[in-house]
Every structure is written in C-alpha cells, then in structure tokens.
Amino acid sequence: MIVTALAGLLLIAVIGLLGRRGGGFDLSSWTVGGRRFGAVATFFLQAGEIFTTFTFLGISGVVLGGGVAAMYMPSYLVIGYVGMFLVGPLVWRLGKRHGYRTNPDMLRHRFGSPVLGGITAVLSIVFFMPVIQVQLIGLGTIVSFMTGDETTGTTSIVVAMVLVLLFVVWSGLHGVAATSYLKDVLMVLALVIIGAGVLLARQPEGGLFASVLGGARELLTIQPGGEYGTVWYVSSVLVSGAGFGCMTLPSSWPAVLSGNSARAVASNHVFLPLYTVAVAIPVLVGFYAVTDGRSADGNAALLGMARETLPPWLLAVVLIAGAACAMVPAAGGLICVATLVSSNLVPSGMPAESRLRASRVTAGVVSALVLALTLGRPELMADLYLLTYSGMIQLAPANLLTLRERVPVRAGAVLAGVIAGECVVLASAVTGVTLFGVSSGLVGLALNVLVLGAVSAVLRRSTPEAAPEVVRSGR
C-alpha cells in the first residue's frame, strides 16, 4: 500500500509539472494564471479550496460527536456561495482593472494605505499557514491508517511536501489548476466508492436510522448544549459562511482573479452548491460508524469503514484520492502565502521579475517551515487552524466597504476595527473563554464593526481621496 501511496503522490506532482504550458511565464501567470482561466478551470480551483482532507477525516468525526451538526459544512458553504456570487464578479472587475493579486492589494489601493495592506497581509499569513500544515497532517494520517505503519505516514508527508514545492515553483497556479481536475474527480469517486461499500457491507437490522433512533437518538437533532450544540452550530455557520462569502480567506482570491470574465466567476457559484451534495456521503458513513460502535475512532471513522469493506484495489483509489485532497490545497496555500509576501511585504519598487523570484523563494521557506512544524510540533499550528475563519472574518467589513462606489471610511478606522476584532479572537484562544459559547469570530466581528463606526465618527470624514472608482456588477 505504501507503493500505491508514493505512486499517487508522484502522479499528482507530474500532472502539476505538466500544467505549465507555453514559453512565457511571468508573475501574473504564476500567481493568477494570467487571468485567462475559463469557467471550468475556475470551478475546479474553487472546489479545490473547499474540499480538503477535512472531507475525508473531519466530517465523519463530527458525526460521532455531534450527529447532524456535521451538516454545518454544507450549510455554511451554501451561504458562502450566495456571497461569492455577489462579491466575486465585483472583485474580479476591480482586480482586472488595477492588477490586484491579493486581498491586501485591494485594501491598500482602495483605502490608500500601504500600512493597512501590510498588516492585513501579515494577519492573512498567520491565520492561513496552519491550513497548509493541516493538509500534511491529514495526509500522514490517511497513509498511516491505510498501511498500518506510522513511519509510512511520515515518509509520505516529506515526499508530498517536496513534490508540491517542485510543481508549485515550476508551474504556479497552472499546476494547481491541472491537479485540481484529478483531485476533485478522484474525491467524488472515492466518496461514492466508500458510500456504496459501506452501504452494502454494513446494514443494521431494521435500517440505519432505526438503529440510530434505538441507540443514539440525540445524534439526529442538534442539541441545545454540548460541544456541537445549537450555539456552536449557528455561530460556526455564520462565521464560516460570511468569511467565505466575503472572500476573506487568501485561498479564495486566485480562483476568482484567474478567471477570464466576471461571468465565469459568477456562474460557478450557481453549480458549486450541487457539487456540495458529495459532503452528505461522509456524513452518512459517520452514522454507519455510530451503529457499528466506532465512537472512539474519531476522525479515522471513515477510513476504518473503508478499510474493512473495500477490496485492496478500490482502497488504493481512496488512498490516492486522499493524497490528492491534501496535496492540491497545500499547493494552493503555498502560492497564496508566497503571493502575499511578494505583493505586500517586499519593497514597492521591486520589478516583476524580482517579485516572481521572491514568490518562489518564499514558497520554499514556507514549505520548510511547515514541514518542520508538522514533524516536530504538529499540535502547534494545528491548534491555530481552528481560528482561521474566526481570524479572517475580521476582514469582511473592509472587503465589503471597498466594493462601494466611493469608499466611505478612512483606513485608520478600518485598521482599528480589525485590530479590535483580532484581539477578541486571540484573547478567547488564549484563555478559552467564550461569550455564551458563541464563536469568538462572531463576537470579534461585532466589536470590529462598532470600533470601525466609532473611529469613523471621530475622524469625521466619509470619503478618502484614493480610488473613488465606480464599481458595477455585471457579467
């Protein structure tokens, strides 16, 4: 099985390397695909950022602890798709007009503040880097569980990170787009195989839900209290949905800015909700794991059911799909972080060729850092991953304000609001204290908006001098 895993990693890397076509390859091509991708390519890029190793490991684990609360993922995604349908085309038009490559690019330009751009870039890196590490941890978990040997997981992590870096440095976003096709097809195929295998091999007496009703009725409703209770569900859906819909995560930007038209960007969010139906399969498998007495398996429940119900050749497909669900988002994450550095944290007068070189060097440095932390202190950044959406949603007010015809507030007010919100998120993370169990991201966002409004009132100025462009919706 380890040979299958390594072969799968190599296949993904080869496809990524072949993603670069043509002779010319500049900074725009590396970071945003030259803004030439059509609807199909951007669709798979956007799907690639959403469906990661969490689809294989996390959802079934949430079912074991919270039952139908695991449906928070499709719930927040649908809300996010509505937001992206409205926001995405506007961001694309601004990006096309002004050459934006990152969220901080837009904030810096529209608010006329390099300081705001730099600080939001740093915040984006801090809160997003754990996403890359968690993909590697997930890959190691998948390979170790499937092979029954922990050392194979470590080997796979090292090999995968090296291969990801190679095709990212060579192909940039083109390589991520090319591998996204394979990754998403394999992911859906693997989920269907697992679902069918479990359905045929594990059929409780009286049916699945009759068995759950008899032994774990509470899992069929969201409970008022508990770890995955009503407050957790509602606040998690709101924070994640708003953060996704307002394009606060760095991973949302390459897929949108690489599109060749606003229509291509908008049309994807009509069809992506249908694609999200695939999430129901790991939820269903999670309930089968409950009836099978696997409550202690946690995130490995889906893999355990697959290993016991599928023949080796189908298990190999699942293994390669799991590897792809780790490598492709990790590659996209590397490009996002590298672009944030080269666009927002290097001297403004640096030529494009030097920025491209800085992006590639940054990708190498980040790869080494993430790999070292994954092998040495896996819990360090993995714990921070839980704060990703809570931290990044603090950029939502700023993003929405930039889409106005004239930006109505000054950069200082926005920055004060962002800092206030982030302080709430970090304080909650350090102390473990929450307000009635509500997500710290939601509490921080409320304070963020209040501070933004108060500082704006004090400054007594509603329109900055910079970038008063009219931004219109359109296809």
Secondary structure by P-SEA (a helix, b strand, c coil): caaaaaaaaaaaaaaaaaccccccccccccccccccccaaaaaaaaaaacccccccccaaaaaaccccccaaaaaaaaaaaaaaaacaaaaaaaaaacccccaaaaaaaaaccaaaaaaaaaaaaaacaaaaaaaaaaaaaaaaaaaccaaaaaaaaaaaaaaaaaaaaccaaaaaaaaaaaaaaaaaaaaaaaaaaaaacccccccaaaaaaacccccccccccccccaaaaaaaaaaaaaaaaacccccccccccccccaaaaaaaaaccccccccaaaaaaaaaaaaaacccccccaaaaaaaaacccaaaaaaaaaaaaaacaaaaaaaaaaaaaaaacccccccccaaaaaaaaaaaaaaaaaaaaaaaacccccccccccccccccccaaaaaaaaacccccccaaaaaaaaaaaaaaaaaaaaaccccccccaaaaaaaaaaaaaaaaaaaaccccccccbbbbbbcc
